[in-house]
Amino acid sequence: MRISVIGVGYLGAVHAAAMADLGHTVVGVDVDEAKIAALSEARAPFFEPGLPDLLASATASGRLRFTTDFAAVADADVHFVAVGTPQSADGDAADLRFVDAAFASLLEHVSPGDVIVGKSTVPVGTASRLAQVVAERAPGATLAWNPEFLREGFAVKDTVSPDRLVYGVPEGEAGARAARILDEVYASAVAAGTVAANAFLATKISFINAMAEIAEVTGADVTQLADAIGHDARIGRRFLNAGVGFGGGCLPKDIRAFSARARELGRGDSVRFLDEVDKINLRRRDRVVELVREECGGLEGVRVAVLGLAFKPHSDDIRDSPALDIAMRLADGGAVVTATDPEAIANARRRAPQLAFVESAAEAAAGADIVVLITEWPEFTGLDPEELGALVSHRVVVDGRNALDAERWRSAGWRFRGLGR
C-alpha cells in the first residue's frame, strides 16, 4: 500500500521504517529539516536498536523516503499521524497543538476514500473532534485511530510484530472499510493472531514500589514478594520490579493527561488513584537521594558515580528520566556527580551541563565515595564487584533497580543498599 507518516520523531520514524520493511511504499513528512535530512541519509536522530539497519534497507529499496513537503502525501492512500503530544507547560493536560497543526496541513492534500489514522496518544474526545474536522475539510476521507504500544529499546520488533493491535473506527461501512484497510496494512501481524495500556502498567509498577516502601520499614525483601504474587497468572511477574520507577515520554505524561481529561469530564474521582500512582513513582527518586545521603553522612562534596542516564536501557531517551533526575538532584545537593550511559550522554549533556560525563563505568567509579546504579544496562548489571572495588574510594553501592546480585556484591566487601530490600 501507499502510506504517509506525518511526524517522524521517535514514534513516526520507527513506524515509517517498519511499514516500508513490511513491503509498503512510505513517505515520511516532518517540518524539522535537520531530522528529515538525517533520516534521508538513513541516520536515526535517536538511539533505537535495529532502526539504523531498517532505515538503510528501506531507503535503499526505494520504498521509504522523507520530505518536508506535505504535498508528497497526495500519492498515499493511508496517512498515519504520529506527532508528539507533550504535557502542557501550564498544566497536566496534553498539548494538542502539534496534532491540530498536522491535521490542518494533511487535510489540504487527502482525497475521498483515503484513511487517516491517528497514532498519537490523545485525551478522550480528541478523535471525535477531529473526525468532524475531517468531515468538513476532506469529505469522503475516514478517520480511524490506531494507538501505539511501543517499548523503547524494542520499538522495531513491537511495530513489525506487535503483540496487540487496537483500531478505533467509526460505525457503518466507512468504519468497516477502514478496519479492512488497517488489516491489510498489518497483514503479517494479523496473520500471527495479534491484538490491548499505560495507566494500568503505571499502576502495577507503583504498586510494587509502594510495597517496597513498606518492606524497607519491616525488613522484608520486596523482590521475594514480587516473585510470590507474580506466580499468580492473573497478575504475572512483568512490571513488578521495585526500583526508581517509570519515566520516559509515555507513562508519566499519559496518566497525567488521562487524569486531567477525567476531571474535565467531571469524573476526576474515578481516577484519583492515578494521582497517588504518580506520587509513589516520584517518591522513589527521593528515596535514592536519601539513601546516598544516609550512607555518606550528607551530600556536600561526596563523589558519586551515577550509572545510567536514559530512563530505561537500550534507549537514549532522557524524557522524564528517573536516572537523570536523581543525578541532577544529587548535584544540586552539593555532591560531585560523575555520570555515564552507553547511549544517552549526548542528550543528558544538553539537559544537564552541570554534571560531569564519562564514557565508562570504570571512569565514573574512579575515586568515588559511592556508586549508584539507576539504569539497568547490561554493561552495568554485569560489572565485576571485585574489579570495580579496586577503583573506588569506598565500596558502597545503591542499586536503584534491584538489578544486582546483592550477596555477590556484599561478598566482595561492598555495603549494598537496594530499594525495598
Order of alpha helices (4+ residues) and beta strands (2+ residues): beta-alpha-beta-alpha-alpha-beta-beta-alpha-beta-alpha-beta-alpha-alpha-alpha-alpha-alpha-alpha-alpha-beta-alpha-beta-alpha-beta-alpha-beta-alpha-alpha-beta-alpha-beta
